[in-house]
Amino acid sequence: MTFTLPTDIDARPVAVLGAGTLGRRIALMFATRGGQVRVYDPSAEAGKQACAYVEEHGAEVASRVGGAPGSVVSTTDLAEALAGAWLVVEAVPERLELKKQVFADLDRLADADAILASNSSSYPTSQFVDHVTRPERVVNMHFYMPPAQAAVDLMSSGHTDRAVLDLLLEVLPRYGVFPFEARRESTGFIFNRIWAAIKREALAVVADGVSTPEDVDRMWMINTGLKGGPFRMMDQVGLDVVLDIENHYAAENPGLPTGPRELLKGYVDAGHLGVKTGRGFYDYGTRD
């Protein structure tokens, strides 16, 4: 089926579902063209924190991409967040049944011409469009860690209208992000497939008692010239998110080693999720 593309997108808001680490960063990027971004989260406090993050960094990032700071609002009412939005980006936890329910709700509540995008880092959208009546408007749009890591994966659900992909390839660079299309369905998309192998082996080196997170990161920085290593990066993403992703990869490939997941699970069970809790592989101080 074909899809009627949204019009007047510069005058319409973008809705982001989920006010977590990536949700607020996605909202930041879409708040660089002078328009409105709406952040939906069932937690009013999380939404408030997301808005504060966008407001703190908005002017700097907008200036960097040649735009102008937009406005950001948060709400705990999904219908309110979606009203009039030309683009909806889902950034909820990596749990398949949750994503299926979210996209059923989006299909029912969003404007008929709204593009429905998932920021899922490991699930292709083909796996959660069971209850979507217009799958031609559903697409994977996977962000990494903007604004510093500004590449974006685009991938069809297998039903996505070609015009949706072409529009996003054209429009997203205006917001300071750089889209790359996965030419066929791929768990992990493009860069994440490469990153998954690096991350998993780094975890295995520590799980096997060969090294420590600090030494692995230090060697990585010396040898690559980069400012951070794999364990710092995992702390930024959130170790609970990293574990969810690794569990998904393992479900598809039971032959993967268990040590990396067991190491992560120990930290998650202890409540040490990384930067957002003040402690992960590193200690960041007490967080409220």
N, C-alpha and C positions, 0 to 999 in steps of 0.2 A: 504494500500500500504506500501511497505518497502522503506527504505531510505538508500542511500549509505552514510555511515558516513564519515566525513572529515578526511583526513590523514595529516601527517606532521604538527600537530597542534602546536608543539613547535616552528616551523619556520614561522607560519602564524600569522597575527595580529588579535586582537579582536577589534570590532567596537562598540562604545557606542553612542547611539542617545540621545542627550539631555545633556547639560552641567550644569544642575541645581544642587541642593544640593545632590541628590542621584546619578545623572549621574556621577559627578566628583568623588564621593566616590567609585562607581563601577569601574570606570576607574583606580583608585588607586589600588584596589585589583588585577586587571588583569595586572598591571604593576609591579608585584613582582616576575616574573620568567625570567626577562631579555629580554622579547620580546617587541613588539610594540603594543601600544594601540592607536586607532584613535577615537577622540571625534568629532562627528558631531553636529553642532548647527547652525541655521540660523543666530544667532548673533555672529559675529566674536569676540566681546568683551567677551561674555560669554565663548566661547571656550578658549580664552586666559586665563581667570581666572581659568578655570578648569585645564588647563595645569600647571599653577603656583601652584595650590593646590597639584596636583600629584607630581610635582617636589619637593615641600617643604616637603612632608611627605613620599615620595617613599622609600628612603633609610631606614628610621626607620621601616616602615611596612614590607619591604622585609626582613630585618634582623630578625624581630620578627617571620616570617613564614619560615625562613630558605631558602630564595630565594636570588635574586639579583635584584637591581632596573632595570626596563626596561625603554623604551622611550615612550613619549606621544606626539602626534601631534593633532592639531585641524584643522578642515576644515568646510567651509560652502557649500561644494560640496558633496552631498550624495553619488554619484557614486564613487568618490575618496575615501571616508571613507570606502566603502564596498569592494573595489577591493581586492580580495585575502583573506578576513577575513574568519576564520573558524567558528566564533561565532559572532552574532550580538545581542546586548542587547538594547532593546527599553526602554527609560526612559523619555518619553514625558508626558505632563499633562494628568490627568485622565479624558479624554473626549472620549467617545466611537467612535464618527464619525472620530475624528482625528486618533485614533489608527487603525481603519479600513483602512484609507487611507495610513497610514505609512506601514502597513503590506502588502498592495497591492504593494506599491513601493518596499519594501524589497524583496518580492517574485519575482519581475521583474528584479531587479538590482543586487541582491547578487549572489555570486557563487552558482552553483547548489547544492553543498554539504554543504553549510553553514547552521548552526543551527540558527533559528530565535527565540529569546527569548524575552519575555515581562516582564518588571519589574513592571507591573501593580499591585497596592496594593489592588484592589477591583474587577477588571474585569477578569473573566476567559477568556483564549484565544479563547475558543469556540465561543465567541461573536463577534470576529472581524477577522475571517478567511473567510468571505464571498467571497472575491476576491483573495484568495490565492489558487494557482493551486496545491501546494504541502503541504497540511496542516500537513502531517506526520512529517515535520521538525520544526513545531511550538510548543513552550512549554512556560508555565509560569515559570519564574525564578525570584522570588521576593526576593529582598534584604531588609534589615531593615535599619540600620544606621552603616555600616562598617566604619572603622575597629573595633570599640568598640563592636557593635552588629553584629556578624559575621554569624548568622544563615541565611539560604536561603531556601525558599519554592520552591519545584519543583512540577509542576502539569501538567498532560496531558490535551490537548485540547479535548480529546475524539478521536482524530485521530493520536496523536503523536506516532511515532514508538517507541516501547519499548527500542530499542537499543540506542535511543537518551537519554532517561532518565538514562539508565545504564551508558552511557559514562559520563554524567554530574555528576552522583553520584560518579564515580571513579575519575574524573579529578578535580572537584572544590576544594577539600581539599588541593590540591597542591598550591592553591592561598590564603590559609589562611581563607577560608570560609567553612561552615559546612552545607551541603544540607540535607534536610528532605523532603521526598516525601509525598504529600497529596494523599491518596489512592483512593479518589473519588473527583469529582468536588465540590468545596466549595468556596463560596464568602467570601473572607477574609482569605482563606487558613487555616493555623493552629494557629500560635501565634496571628495573627492579629484579629482573631475572639475573642480571650480572651481579647486582648488589646482594641478592640472596645468597649466592655462592660465597661471596667474600664474608658476609656477616656470619653465615653458618660455620665456616671454617675458623673464623676468629673465636666464636663461641666454643668450638670443639677444642681449640688449642688451650683455652682456659679450663674447660670441663675435664680435659685429660691431665691437668696439672702441669702442663708444659710451660705455661707463662701466666702472667697476670693481665687484667684489663689495662692497667697503667702502662706496662711495658709494651703490650701489643700496640696501643695507641701511639706511644712515643716512637716506636720503630716505624709505624705507618707514616707519621708526620715527617720523620727524617728522610725516609726513602721516597716519599711522594711530593714533599714540599707543601702539603696541605696543612691547614690550621687545626684540624681535628681528626680523630681516629674513629674506627667502627664503634667502640663502646660509648664514646661521647655521643655519637650520632644516635645510637639506640636509646640512650638516656633521654635525648631530646624528643624522640618519637613517642616514647612511653613503653616500658618493658611489657606491660599487659598487651599493648597493641602488637608489639613484636612477637609475643608468644602466640597470640591469635593467628597471626599470619603464618608462623612456623607450623602450627597445628594444621592449618589448611593445606600447606604444601605437603605435610606428612600424610594427610588423608589421601592425597592424590598419588603420593609416592611412598608407600610403606617402607621402602628400603633405606630411607634417610636415617642417619644416625640419631639416637635418642639423647645423647649427651647434651647437645645444645639446648634442647627443649627442657630437659631436667634442670639445667643450670638456670634458665630463665624462670622456670616455675618456682624455684626456691626463692628468688627475689620477689616475684609477684605474690606468693603466699605470705611473705613477710611484710607486704605492703610497701616495698621499696620499688616504686615504678619509674624512677628517674627524676628529671627536673621538676615535674609537676607535683611530686610529693616531697621534694627536698633531698631525696636519697635514691640512688640506683646503684650502678657500678661505681659511682662517685658520690660524695657527700656534698650537697649544695646548701646545707643549712636548713633550719626549721622552716617549713611552709605551713601556712594556716590551712 
